[in-house]
């Protein structure tokens, strides 16, 4: 029986642990937060800082191999731990090093002829200020490290917004940044690819994603993009997985545009659509929650099979239409129930076929606290049933 270590104790690690348990694996979690929800899923867990080399070394030694559920772990320390304990990390630390830094990630895309927007790397605030004055509006400034769900990002439409944002950014101290052209987005999509040591690859269906305030609001299946576009997205995601040499899971997030931008490449034009890669996530992905209900094999199961050297099979999409909705802490706050959620209205919503709460102790406005999946015969009803459920949840007494 293998022991799998998971760096991070959030919902992604928790759902991965369930798939691993199904195949008889033991799980060890490591997270700085003593209230990490996944600690309830394994009696064997470590609570410690991300820079606690001694505790992390002990954690590594308890495992046969280690993976991670988020990207913000120092790769220098991981390299030291892998060398010291001889325990492998999947996906490998070099994958993490590229994907946790926006400059490295965009540079990788450019160097490997993968679809990428126009960008400029800035190693300090002075470079950022100078380059931003020359970059055509509109554009986005992002911190190179950290940042998720819109954090560490500033959308710049004009000179006034640039001056205001630079004043705010200057308070961060010395850092590295990237300036990206702002894509005129028609649609957002993600593709999750699993690859094992034998270079066997399986791909989940293309997910259509909707964001609000830069946080994933909804994921739909099957995708409404033309079949030829979906095939191109899968081909690009598989090529990226191979070029990064990912053993594990890679999520590729795409922007789909109908407008040619400064970095338009005919290799990534399909019909009237222009394809760009937004970013990678070498782990399970928020949009992939929907696969637990909509697909014969879900993202966590695929990842578990890779980690445990089990055979891969092609995920099949079940009939009908599915919609996954994120539940943020704002729903808990509106209900005024503390850390509890009143689900009594669910009785009036039979099309909500699955609901998962993450067990987080303290709801805050934008914190991901759970998700639900709706199933219907057509996409119109699926979206309508989903919105009605959200409305009733937010009005529950």
Buried (B, 14 or more C-beta within 10 A) or exposed (E): EBBBBBBBBBBBBBBBBBBBBEBEBBBBBBBBBEEBBBBEBBEBBBBBEBEBBEBBBBBBEBBBBBBBBBBBBBBEBBBBBBEEBEBBBBBBBEBBBBBBBBBBBBBBBBEEEBBBBBBBBBEEBEBBBEBBEEBEEBBBBBBBBBEBBBEBBBBBEEEEBBEEBBEEBEEEEEBBBBBBBBBEBBBBBBBBBBBBEEEEBBBBBBBBBBBEEEBBBBBBBBBEBEEEBBEBBBEBBBBBBBBBEBBBBBBBBBBBBEEEBEBBBEEBBBEEBBBBBBBBBBBBBBBBBBBBBBBEBBBBBBBBBBBBEEEBEEBEBEEBBBBBBBBBBBBBBEBEBEEEBBBEBBEEBEBBBBBBBBBBEEBEEEBBBBBBBBBBEEBEBBBBBBBBBBEBBBEBE
